[in-house]
Amino acid sequence: MDFLGRGLMTLGAVLLALGLLLWWSPQIPLLGKLPGDLRIERDGFVVYLPLTSCLVVSAALSLAASLFARLR
């Protein structure tokens, strides 16, 4: 159980650091404006679905995790 607790605390710290980095950093230039990112504007509301941006971020994180796993 000790391993699970440490893992969850580490994951929480990483997510907190990533959230603070995104909050404090200026907007990333192309992220959110790629082809396939949907923005629907109607009277009174806006729906934003960053589909392509999510795929790009997911691929980058998967690649980083794979490289990290190989180095260990």
Gaussian input, Z-matrix of N, CA and C with variables (Angstrom, degrees):
# hf/3-21g

backbone

0 1
 N
 C     1     B1
 C     2     B2     1     A1
 N     3     B3     2     A2     1     D1
 C     4     B4     3     A3     2     D2
 C     5     B5     4     A4     3     D3
 N     6     B6     5     A5     4     D4
 C     7     B7     6     A6     5     D5
 C     8     B8     7     A7     6     D6
 N     9     B9     8     A8     7     D7
 C    10    B10     9     A9     8     D8
 C    11    B11    10    A10     9     D9
 N    12    B12    11    A11    10    D10
 C    13    B13    12    A12    11    D11
 C    14    B14    13    A13    12    D12
 N    15    B15    14    A14    13    D13
 C    16    B16    15    A15    14    D14
 C    17    B17    16    A16    15    D15
 N    18    B18    17    A17    16    D16
 C    19    B19    18    A18    17    D17
 C    20    B20    19    A19    18    D18
 N    21    B21    20    A20    19    D19
 C    22    B22    21    A21    20    D20
 C    23    B23    22    A22    21    D21
 N    24    B24    23    A23    22    D22
 C    25    B25    24    A24    23    D23
 C    26    B26    25    A25    24    D24
 N    27    B27    26    A26    25    D25
 C    28    B28    27    A27    26    D26
 C    29    B29    28    A28    27    D27
 N    30    B30    29    A29    28    D28
 C    31    B31    30    A30    29    D29
 C    32    B32    31    A31    30    D30
 N    33    B33    32    A32    31    D31
 C    34    B34    33    A33    32    D32
 C    35    B35    34    A34    33    D33
 N    36    B36    35    A35    34    D34
 C    37    B37    36    A36    35    D35
 C    38    B38    37    A37    36    D36
 N    39    B39    38    A38    37    D37
 C    40    B40    39    A39    38    D38
 C    41    B41    40    A40    39    D39
 N    42    B42    41    A41    40    D40
 C    43    B43    42    A42    41    D41
 C    44    B44    43    A43    42    D42
 N    45    B45    44    A44    43    D43
 C    46    B46    45    A45    44    D44
 C    47    B47    46    A46    45    D45
 N    48    B48    47    A47    46    D46
 C    49    B49    48    A48    47    D47
 C    50    B50    49    A49    48    D48
 N    51    B51    50    A50    49    D49
 C    52    B52    51    A51    50    D50
 C    53    B53    52    A52    51    D51
 N    54    B54    53    A53    52    D52
 C    55    B55    54    A54    53    D53
 C    56    B56    55    A55    54    D54
 N    57    B57    56    A56    55    D55
 C    58    B58    57    A57    56    D56
 C    59    B59    58    A58    57    D57
 N    60    B60    59    A59    58    D58
 C    61    B61    60    A60    59    D59
 C    62    B62    61    A61    60    D60
 N    63    B63    62    A62    61    D61
 C    64    B64    63    A63    62    D62
 C    65    B65    64    A64    63    D63
 N    66    B66    65    A65    64    D64
 C    67    B67    66    A66    65    D65
 C    68    B68    67    A67    66    D66
 N    69    B69    68    A68    67    D67
 C    70    B70    69    A69    68    D68
 C    71    B71    70    A70    69    D69
 N    72    B72    71    A71    70    D70
 C    73    B73    72    A72    71    D71
 C    74    B74    73    A73    72    D72
 N    75    B75    74    A74    73    D73
 C    76    B76    75    A75    74    D74
 C    77    B77    76    A76    75    D75
 N    78    B78    77    A77    76    D76
 C    79    B79    78    A78    77    D77
 C    80    B80    79    A79    78    D78
 N    81    B81    80    A80    79    D79
 C    82    B82    81    A81    80    D80
 C    83    B83    82    A82    81    D81
 N    84    B84    83    A83    82    D82
 C    85    B85    84    A84    83    D83
 C    86    B86    85    A85    84    D84
 N    87    B87    86    A86    85    D85
 C    88    B88    87    A87    86    D86
 C    89    B89    88    A88    87    D87
 N    90    B90    89    A89    88    D88
 C    91    B91    90    A90    89    D89
 C    92    B92    91    A91    90    D90
 N    93    B93    92    A92    91    D91
 C    94    B94    93    A93    92    D92
 C    95    B95    94    A94    93    D93
 N    96    B96    95    A95    94    D94
 C    97    B97    96    A96    95    D95
 C    98    B98    97    A97    96    D96
 N    99    B99    98    A98    97    D97
 C   100   B100    99    A99    98    D98
 C   101   B101   100   A100    99    D99
 N   102   B102   101   A101   100   D100
 C   103   B103   102   A102   101   D101
 C   104   B104   103   A103   102   D102
 N   105   B105   104   A104   103   D103
 C   106   B106   105   A105   104   D104
 C   107   B107   106   A106   105   D105
 N   108   B108   107   A107   106   D106
 C   109   B109   108   A108   107   D107
 C   110   B110   109   A109   108   D108
 N   111   B111   110   A110   109   D109
 C   112   B112   111   A111   110   D110
 C   113   B113   112   A112   111   D111
 N   114   B114   113   A113   112   D112
 C   115   B115   114   A114   113   D113
 C   116   B116   115   A115   114   D114
 N   117   B117   116   A116   115   D115
 C   118   B118   117   A117   116   D116
 C   119   B119   118   A118   117   D117
 N   120   B120   119   A119   118   D118
 C   121   B121   120   A120   119   D119
 C   122   B122   121   A121   120   D120
 N   123   B123   122   A122   121   D121
 C   124   B124   123   A123   122   D122
 C   125   B125   124   A124   123   D123
 N   126   B126   125   A125   124   D124
 C   127   B127   126   A126   125   D125
 C   128   B128   127   A127   126   D126
 N   129   B129   128   A128   127   D127
 C   130   B130   129   A129   128   D128
 C   131   B131   130   A130   129   D129
 N   132   B132   131   A131   130   D130
 C   133   B133   132   A132   131   D131
 C   134   B134   133   A133   132   D132
 N   135   B135   134   A134   133   D133
 C   136   B136   135   A135   134   D134
 C   137   B137   136   A136   135   D135
 N   138   B138   137   A137   136   D136
 C   139   B139   138   A138   137   D137
 C   140   B140   139   A139   138   D138
 N   141   B141   140   A140   139   D139
 C   142   B142   141   A141   140   D140
 C   143   B143   142   A142   141   D141
 N   144   B144   143   A143   142   D142
 C   145   B145   144   A144   143   D143
 C   146   B146   145   A145   144   D144
 N   147   B147   146   A146   145   D145
 C   148   B148   147   A147   146   D146
 C   149   B149   148   A148   147   D147
 N   150   B150   149   A149   148   D148
 C   151   B151   150   A150   149   D149
 C   152   B152   151   A151   150   D150
 N   153   B153   152   A152   151   D151
 C   154   B154   153   A153   152   D152
 C   155   B155   154   A154   153   D153
 N   156   B156   155   A155   154   D154
 C   157   B157   156   A156   155   D155
 C   158   B158   157   A157   156   D156
 N   159   B159   158   A158   157   D157
 C   160   B160   159   A159   158   D158
 C   161   B161   160   A160   159   D159
 N   162   B162   161   A161   160   D160
 C   163   B163   162   A162   161   D161
 C   164   B164   163   A163   162   D162
 N   165   B165   164   A164   163   D163
 C   166   B166   165   A165   164   D164
 C   167   B167   166   A166   165   D165
 N   168   B168   167   A167   166   D166
 C   169   B169   168   A168   167   D167
 C   170   B170   169   A169   168   D168
 N   171   B171   170   A170   169   D169
 C   172   B172   171   A171   170   D170
 C   173   B173   172   A172   171   D171
 N   174   B174   173   A173   172   D172
 C   175   B175   174   A174   173   D173
 C   176   B176   175   A175   174   D174
 N   177   B177   176   A176   175   D175
 C   178   B178   177   A177   176   D176
 C   179   B179   178   A178   177   D177
 N   180   B180   179   A179   178   D178
 C   181   B181   180   A180   179   D179
 C   182   B182   181   A181   180   D180
 N   183   B183   182   A182   181   D181
 C   184   B184   183   A183   182   D182
 C   185   B185   184   A184   183   D183
 N   186   B186   185   A185   184   D184
 C   187   B187   186   A186   185   D185
 C   188   B188   187   A187   186   D186
 N   189   B189   188   A188   187   D187
 C   190   B190   189   A189   188   D188
 C   191   B191   190   A190   189   D189
 N   192   B192   191   A191   190   D190
 C   193   B193   192   A192   191   D191
 C   194   B194   193   A193   192   D192
 N   195   B195   194   A194   193   D193
 C   196   B196   195   A195   194   D194
 C   197   B197   196   A196   195   D195
 N   198   B198   197   A197   196   D196
 C   199   B199   198   A198   197   D197
 C   200   B200   199   A199   198   D198
 N   201   B201   200   A200   199   D199
 C   202   B202   201   A201   200   D200
 C   203   B203   202   A202   201   D201
 N   204   B204   203   A203   202   D202
 C   205   B205   204   A204   203   D203
 C   206   B206   205   A205   204   D204
 N   207   B207   206   A206   205   D205
 C   208   B208   207   A207   206   D206
 C   209   B209   208   A208   207   D207
 N   210   B210   209   A209   208   D208
 C   211   B211   210   A210   209   D209
 C   212   B212   211   A211   210   D210
 N   213   B213   212   A212   211   D211
 C   214   B214   213   A213   212   D212
 C   215   B215   214   A214   213   D213

   B1=1.4458
   B2=1.5229
   B3=1.3084
   B4=1.4565
   B5=1.5252
   B6=1.3302
   B7=1.4618
   B8=1.5311
   B9=1.3324
   B10=1.4564
   B11=1.5267
   B12=1.3208
   B13=1.4593
   B14=1.5210
   B15=1.3200
   B16=1.4660
   B17=1.5193
   B18=1.3323
   B19=1.4554
   B20=1.5189
   B21=1.3217
   B22=1.4584
   B23=1.5281
   B24=1.3280
   B25=1.4661
   B26=1.5256
   B27=1.3223
   B28=1.4555
   B29=1.5251
   B30=1.3166
   B31=1.4517
   B32=1.5244
   B33=1.3051
   B34=1.4601
   B35=1.5192
   B36=1.3314
   B37=1.4624
   B38=1.5243
   B39=1.3232
   B40=1.4672
   B41=1.5216
   B42=1.3287
   B43=1.4592
   B44=1.5284
   B45=1.3177
   B46=1.4592
   B47=1.5240
   B48=1.3300
   B49=1.4560
   B50=1.5261
   B51=1.3224
   B52=1.4604
   B53=1.5275
   B54=1.3023
   B55=1.4628
   B56=1.5207
   B57=1.3208
   B58=1.4641
   B59=1.5225
   B60=1.3296
   B61=1.4625
   B62=1.5230
   B63=1.3170
   B64=1.4604
   B65=1.5203
   B66=1.3033
   B67=1.4599
   B68=1.5200
   B69=1.3385
   B70=1.4545
   B71=1.5251
   B72=1.3128
   B73=1.4667
   B74=1.5286
   B75=1.3457
   B76=1.4704
   B77=1.5272
   B78=1.3006
   B79=1.4625
   B80=1.5249
   B81=1.3128
   B82=1.4574
   B83=1.5265
   B84=1.3491
   B85=1.4697
   B86=1.5312
   B87=1.3114
   B88=1.4647
   B89=1.5159
   B90=1.3078
   B91=1.4543
   B92=1.5234
   B93=1.3117
   B94=1.4563
   B95=1.5140
   B96=1.3267
   B97=1.4642
   B98=1.5200
   B99=1.3170
   B100=1.4585
   B101=1.5246
   B102=1.3400
   B103=1.4678
   B104=1.5345
   B105=1.2845
   B106=1.4607
   B107=1.5131
   B108=1.3241
   B109=1.4601
   B110=1.5225
   B111=1.3125
   B112=1.4634
   B113=1.5186
   B114=1.3207
   B115=1.4657
   B116=1.5198
   B117=1.3168
   B118=1.4580
   B119=1.5229
   B120=1.3279
   B121=1.4677
   B122=1.5257
   B123=1.2999
   B124=1.4572
   B125=1.5289
   B126=1.2968
   B127=1.4602
   B128=1.5170
   B129=1.3108
   B130=1.4534
   B131=1.5145
   B132=1.3201
   B133=1.4577
   B134=1.5239
   B135=1.3267
   B136=1.4622
   B137=1.5267
   B138=1.3272
   B139=1.4622
   B140=1.5152
   B141=1.3142
   B142=1.4528
   B143=1.5215
   B144=1.3365
   B145=1.4569
   B146=1.5327
   B147=1.3319
   B148=1.4682
   B149=1.5335
   B150=1.3252
   B151=1.4631
   B152=1.5287
   B153=1.3261
   B154=1.4596
   B155=1.5262
   B156=1.3141
   B157=1.4657
   B158=1.5258
   B159=1.3249
   B160=1.4677
   B161=1.5233
   B162=1.3286
   B163=1.4653
   B164=1.5220
   B165=1.3302
   B166=1.4622
   B167=1.5269
   B168=1.3160
   B169=1.4603
   B170=1.5313
   B171=1.3228
   B172=1.4600
   B173=1.5270
   B174=1.3251
   B175=1.4622
   B176=1.5302
   B177=1.3295
   B178=1.4616
   B179=1.5294
   B180=1.3196
   B181=1.4590
   B182=1.5258
   B183=1.3281
   B184=1.4693
   B185=1.5211
   B186=1.3234
   B187=1.4561
   B188=1.5250
   B189=1.3294
   B190=1.4630
   B191=1.5269
   B192=1.3212
   B193=1.4650
   B194=1.5181
   B195=1.3144
   B196=1.4622
   B197=1.5229
   B198=1.3290
   B199=1.4601
   B200=1.5255
   B201=1.3403
   B202=1.4569
   B203=1.5204
   B204=1.3388
   B205=1.4697
   B206=1.5234
   B207=1.3209
   B208=1.4578
   B209=1.5221
   B210=1.3243
   B211=1.4574
   B212=1.5185
   B213=1.2932
   B214=1.4666
   B215=1.4549
   A1=111.23
   A2=116.74
   A3=120.52
   A4=111.09
   A5=116.83
   A6=121.95
   A7=110.91
   A8=116.95
   A9=121.72
   A10=111.03
   A11=116.65
   A12=120.84
   A13=112.26
   A14=116.46
   A15=119.71
   A16=111.28
   A17=116.12
   A18=120.10
   A19=112.02
   A20=117.04
   A21=120.88
   A22=111.90
   A23=116.70
   A24=119.87
   A25=110.61
   A26=117.36
   A27=120.86
   A28=110.53
   A29=116.96
   A30=120.76
   A31=110.81
   A32=117.73
   A33=121.54
   A34=112.24
   A35=116.61
   A36=120.20
   A37=110.99
   A38=117.04
   A39=120.65
   A40=110.45
   A41=117.26
   A42=120.37
   A43=111.65
   A44=117.18
   A45=120.61
   A46=110.92
   A47=117.09
   A48=121.38
   A49=110.89
   A50=117.24
   A51=121.01
   A52=110.63
   A53=117.19
   A54=120.88
   A55=112.38
   A56=116.53
   A57=119.58
   A58=111.45
   A59=116.57
   A60=120.25
   A61=111.14
   A62=117.20
   A63=120.47
   A64=112.32
   A65=117.34
   A66=121.28
   A67=110.97
   A68=116.54
   A69=120.68
   A70=113.80
   A71=117.65
   A72=119.60
   A73=109.70
   A74=115.79
   A75=117.76
   A76=109.40
   A77=115.18
   A78=119.52
   A79=110.23
   A80=116.98
   A81=122.66
   A82=107.49
   A83=117.72
   A84=121.44
   A85=116.71
   A86=119.90
   A87=120.43
   A88=114.00
   A89=117.35
   A90=120.17
   A91=110.17
   A92=116.79
   A93=121.47
   A94=113.16
   A95=117.48
   A96=120.82
   A97=111.19
   A98=116.74
   A99=121.47
   A100=110.07
   A101=117.17
   A102=118.60
   A103=109.20
   A104=116.88
   A105=120.72
   A106=112.41
   A107=118.24
   A108=121.69
   A109=107.47
   A110=116.86
   A111=121.54
   A112=111.42
   A113=115.57
   A114=122.32
   A115=106.95
   A116=115.56
   A117=121.47
   A118=107.83
   A119=115.70
   A120=120.57
   A121=108.94
   A122=115.63
   A123=122.88
   A124=107.47
   A125=116.30
   A126=120.04
   A127=109.87
   A128=116.34
   A129=120.83
   A130=116.23
   A131=119.26
   A132=118.79
   A133=111.46
   A134=114.62
   A135=122.84
   A136=107.26
   A137=116.98
   A138=122.78
   A139=107.15
   A140=116.70
   A141=122.07
   A142=109.00
   A143=116.71
   A144=122.31
   A145=108.75
   A146=117.68
   A147=120.82
   A148=112.04
   A149=117.66
   A150=121.92
   A151=112.23
   A152=117.44
   A153=120.90
   A154=111.20
   A155=117.07
   A156=120.40
   A157=110.59
   A158=117.43
   A159=120.72
   A160=111.06
   A161=117.18
   A162=120.10
   A163=111.54
   A164=117.02
   A165=120.76
   A166=110.55
   A167=117.42
   A168=121.05
   A169=110.10
   A170=117.33
   A171=120.85
   A172=111.17
   A173=117.46
   A174=120.76
   A175=110.78
   A176=117.32
   A177=120.71
   A178=111.16
   A179=117.51
   A180=120.44
   A181=111.62
   A182=117.26
   A183=120.56
   A184=110.78
   A185=116.72
   A186=120.80
   A187=110.89
   A188=116.80
   A189=120.32
   A190=111.04
   A191=117.61
   A192=120.76
   A193=111.13
   A194=117.14
   A195=120.94
   A196=110.78
   A197=116.72
   A198=120.21
   A199=111.44
   A200=116.48
   A201=120.67
   A202=110.97
   A203=116.94
   A204=121.10
   A205=110.97
   A206=117.79
   A207=120.59
   A208=112.28
   A209=116.72
   A210=121.00
   A211=111.84
   A212=117.99
   A213=121.65
   A214=109.20
   D1=-27.61
   D2=179.88
   D3=-62.24
   D4=-39.42
   D5=-179.86
   D6=-63.27
   D7=-42.57
   D8=-179.99
   D9=-64.07
   D10=-42.69
   D11=178.88
   D12=-62.83
   D13=-44.74
   D14=178.68
   D15=-65.49
   D16=-38.25
   D17=179.02
   D18=-64.07
   D19=-43.19
   D20=178.31
   D21=-66.13
   D22=-38.59
   D23=177.75
   D24=-66.23
   D25=-40.03
   D26=178.28
   D27=-65.65
   D28=-44.66
   D29=178.04
   D30=-60.68
   D31=-42.07
   D32=177.58
   D33=-62.46
   D34=-41.23
   D35=179.00
   D36=-66.36
   D37=-39.26
   D38=178.53
   D39=-65.63
   D40=-44.19
   D41=178.75
   D42=-64.85
   D43=-38.05
   D44=176.76
   D45=-63.50
   D46=-45.29
   D47=179.21
   D48=-62.82
   D49=-41.97
   D50=179.14
   D51=-65.52
   D52=-41.71
   D53=177.59
   D54=-62.49
   D55=-43.51
   D56=178.13
   D57=-65.96
   D58=-38.50
   D59=177.99
   D60=-61.88
   D61=-45.01
   D62=179.10
   D63=-68.82
   D64=-32.09
   D65=-179.42
   D66=-72.07
   D67=-42.13
   D68=-176.42
   D69=-85.11
   D70=-21.79
   D71=-176.78
   D72=-82.04
   D73=156.22
   D74=174.36
   D75=-68.48
   D76=164.65
   D77=-177.11
   D78=-60.41
   D79=134.36
   D80=179.22
   D81=-69.89
   D82=128.96
   D83=-167.82
   D84=-51.49
   D85=-58.77
   D86=-173.46
   D87=-92.98
   D88=-16.72
   D89=-175.92
   D90=-65.70
   D91=124.11
   D92=-178.69
   D93=96.01
   D94=-7.58
   D95=-179.93
   D96=-124.11
   D97=20.80
   D98=179.58
   D99=-81.29
   D100=155.81
   D101=173.62
   D102=-61.15
   D103=131.91
   D104=-177.50
   D105=105.05
   D106=-13.06
   D107=172.72
   D108=-82.39
   D109=118.76
   D110=-173.71
   D111=-96.42
   D112=135.26
   D113=174.31
   D114=-133.67
   D115=115.98
   D116=-178.79
   D117=-112.85
   D118=118.58
   D119=-179.47
   D120=-113.47
   D121=126.36
   D122=175.34
   D123=-131.33
   D124=171.57
   D125=178.07
   D126=-62.55
   D127=116.54
   D128=175.14
   D129=96.14
   D130=-13.17
   D131=178.54
   D132=-156.61
   D133=159.79
   D134=177.70
   D135=-133.06
   D136=131.55
   D137=175.89
   D138=-112.97
   D139=127.28
   D140=-178.67
   D141=-123.97
   D142=121.58
   D143=-179.03
   D144=-124.76
   D145=97.66
   D146=-177.77
   D147=-82.66
   D148=67.28
   D149=-174.61
   D150=-63.37
   D151=-52.39
   D152=-177.56
   D153=-66.19
   D154=-40.50
   D155=179.13
   D156=-61.83
   D157=-39.63
   D158=177.78
   D159=-64.26
   D160=-39.01
   D161=177.80
   D162=-65.38
   D163=-40.50
   D164=179.55
   D165=-65.67
   D166=-45.00
   D167=179.49
   D168=-65.14
   D169=-40.92
   D170=178.84
   D171=-63.03
   D172=-43.10
   D173=178.79
   D174=-63.86
   D175=-41.37
   D176=179.48
   D177=-65.15
   D178=-42.63
   D179=178.80
   D180=-67.81
   D181=-37.35
   D182=177.08
   D183=-64.71
   D184=-41.70
   D185=177.80
   D186=-63.84
   D187=-43.62
   D188=178.96
   D189=-63.82
   D190=-41.39
   D191=178.91
   D192=-66.36
   D193=-38.35
   D194=178.28
   D195=-64.96
   D196=-44.39
   D197=178.38
   D198=-64.49
   D199=-39.51
   D200=178.36
   D201=-64.28
   D202=-39.86
   D203=-179.86
   D204=-66.84
   D205=-36.02
   D206=178.74
   D207=-70.34
   D208=-31.78
   D209=179.75
   D210=-73.67
   D211=-25.96
   D212=179.97
   D213=-77.43

